Amino acid sequence: MSTNILSRTAALTAAALLATTCIYPYPVDIERGGEYPLVVEGDILIGSVTTVKLSHVRPFNLTDYESIPVVASGYIEGEDGSKVRGTSDYTASDSENGILYFDTSNLNKDQRYRLHVETRPQEGGESHVFESAWLMPCPAPTIDALTYSRNEDFRELWIGLSMHCNGAHYFRWAFNETWEYHSDIHSELDYVPSKKHVEWDYKRWTSVWKIDEEGHYEKVFPGNYYCWKSYDSPSINIFSTVNQTEDRFEELAFHTIPLSDKRLQSLYRITVQLAAQSEDAYNYWNNIRQNSSGQGSIFSPVPSEMASNVFCISDPSVQVVGYLNAAVPAKAIMYYDNLEEGFYEPEKPHERMDTTIAASNIEVADNLYNAGFLPYREEYNSPVPIPSDYTWALSVCIDCRKQGGTRTRPADWPNNGHI
C-alpha cells in the first residue's frame, strides 16, 4: 500500500478531470393530471448487479415533500433472446419506489442488451411500456491499485486511483465508504424509562466471544459503543481521458478525507466501481452535471430536452429523461487501518455536560433521560453494594448510534483486532 505523498500537481489534475455532482429533481411546468416524464437512472453492468431507478420529473406545482410514485416491472433482454427479470426484493418498498435489481453477473459481454420496463398508472396517467436502444457493453478498464497517503499541508488523507483505460476515453464511477467508529464514553449502564430505573446492561456483560459455523471464535462487542456507517457517492461522477497523452493514470487523487474525520478513527473501507461510457452517454451526464452545478450556458439543453436512448413504445409522445449505458465494470477495494497508520487526529470531543445526581432521585433521572442524557458511571459512599449516585452525560457521547451509525456489523467486515 503506497504511502507516498501525492503532489499538488496530481490534485490539480484530479480536480480538472473528475467531475462530481448530485442528481436533483428537474422542475417542468406540467399541470396535475398530465403525463410526467419518466426519469431512468442506471447502467446495465455485465458481471455485477444492475440497479435501475425510475421516477418522474417533479412539476413546479408539487411541494418539496410530495413525491410521484413509480410502480414498475421489467427485464433486460439479450440479442440471443435471453431475459433477466428485475426484482425488488431488497426492501419492501423498492417496487413502489421504482427500484429494480437485475442479476447481470453471468451475462455474456460479447453481445448487445436492452432494457424493457412496464410502469403502472400514475395519478391521472396510463400504464406504459418503455425500451432502451440496443447497447453493446463497453470493455472493462483495469484498476491497478487504490492507494492512500497522508498530506501534511492539507491535513488530509488522499486516496489515489491507478488504472489502465484499455482503449476507452469516457468513464463513470461510483464509490461506497464504510467505517467502524466508537463513541466517546463506554458505558455499561442503561436507563429503563418504563421502570424509571438505572441498571446494568447485562447484555454488555455477555461473553465477547462467539463461535461461528465453522467452529472459529469471533470477537463480538454488544452495547452502544461500537458502530458502523456507510455512504454512497453522489450519482454523477464522470471523467474523460480524451486529452491525455497516455492510456493510464498513476495515483490519481480522486477523494480526500480530513485527518480529523471519524471515518479514520478505527477501520475504513472504500469500494470503487469504474465503468467505461459511450461518448453519447458521457455527453448526456456532462450536460446534467453542468445544469445541476449551474455551469451550463443559456444555450445548454435542459434535461427534458436532451436526447434519451430510452423510448416509450406504447405511446411515442411520452417523454423520457435519462441515458442508459452498458459496460463491464472494474471494481477495487482499499482499507485504511488506523491501528497501523495512526493518521487520525481527533477533534475536540463533544461537550459532555456531565451531571451527577443521587440514585434515589427518580424524577431528575427521568427528566435527564427525556432531555437526551444517559448514565455512564456509578459511585458508592458506603461499603453497601448499592450505588449512591449516577453520573450522566449527553447521549451523543455514549450511544454511537446518535452519530448516524448502526450497531450491525457488516457481514464481510474483517476481524482486524479492533472489535
Secondary structure, 3 states (H helix, E strand, C coil): CCCCCCCHHHHHHHHHHCEEECCCCCCECCCCCCCCCEEEECEEECCCEEEEEEEECCECCCCCCCCCCECEEEEEEECCCCEEECECCCCCCCCCECEEEEECCCCCCCCCEEEEEEECCCCCCCCEEEEECCECCECCCEEEEEEEEEECCCCEEEEEEEEECCCCCEEEEEEEEEEEEECCCCCCEEEECCCCEEEECHHHHCCCEEECCCCCEEECCCCCCEEEEEEECCCEEEEECCCCCCCEEEEEEEEEEECCCHHHCCEEEEEEEEEECCHHHHHHHHHHHHHHHCCCCCCCCCHHHCCCCEEECCCCCCCEECCCEEECCEEEEEEEEHHHHCCCCCCCCCCCCCEEEECCCHHHHHHHHHCCEEEEEEECCCCCCCCCEEEEEEHHHHCHHHHCCECCCCCCCCCCCCC
